[in-house]
Amino acid sequence: MRGHSRVDIADEFARAFHRVKKRRIQSDGVYLGRALKLLWPVVWLNAFFDRYTGGRHRPAFFDIDSTFPALNHVTQHQAIIKEELAAILRAKPSIPRYHDIDFLQFSISGRIDRDKDWKILMLYAMGERPAVNRSLCPETCALLDRIPDLFQAFFSILDAGKSIPPHTGPYRGYLRYHLGLKVPRRNPPSLRVKDQWYVWQEGKAILFDDTYCHEVVNKADEDRVVLVIDVLRPMPPVPRFVNRLIAQRPARYVYAKGVMRVSLLISTISRIVSRSP
């Protein structure tokens, strides 16, 4: 990590976006259309999983030790993550906003507090491993690669004062882990999940069900950074088999290869248009 300068990191991002710009709009549009058609079964999958999750009575927050102890290895090695994160944050202007890489998130990322950003550095998405991003934090990615049933992982960078409106995650098949890496001491942001509140603490980790309605209230005057890790929800053998099958195939095709791919293209085009006279 020490070998990367701010200019090097910015250049790597610039080259990545330049490659995206070269993609053919027509072929990517067809790709997205096919991918979105696969979103509708999620409602039925959630209903199936709810036979085992507790349905409306499922917990909002989970004990990491008893639910997914493998995540403790990440918490215990956060010093490594923080060291790599420090260099990444020096190139923060080059990191995309959430709705740049997933246009479906515009309502929560780009609609309110438009003068502030919610930025995402994706490290793993349903089997996809963004090479440019991962090259910036190889030791962090090595920690992620040791997690069984990994579904998604990214750095979440929230500008000072940037709140996130109430929303729900779409898929009941995973649980979400947050590790506080940079948390303002004054007015630290708070997270509501269902009817429970949590105030982020630097160095502390939580595990929760993001398919419940949740939001972030942020009045801090400094940025907040957490490492987000989604893991497949522990369930009995039959739903676990179904969940793994979905994660390995349709989820990767629909989201990682479909929505995210086209979102980067849309974002690049919109920025080119906005700079045109």
Protein Blocks (a to p, Z undefined) as FASTA:
>chain_A
ZZpcfklmmmmmmmmmmmmmmpcfklmmmmmmmmmmmmmmmmmmmmmmmmmnopjmbcfb
dcfklmmmmlmmmmmmmmmmmmmmmmmmmmmmmpccfklmomklmmmmmmgoklbccddd
dfbgghiacfklmmmmmmlmmmmmmpghifbdcdddddehiacdddddfbfkbccddddf
bdcfbhpacddehjaccdddehiacdddfkbccddddfbfbdcddddddddddddfklmm
mmmmmmmmmmmmmmmmmmmmmmmmmmmmmmmmmmpZZ
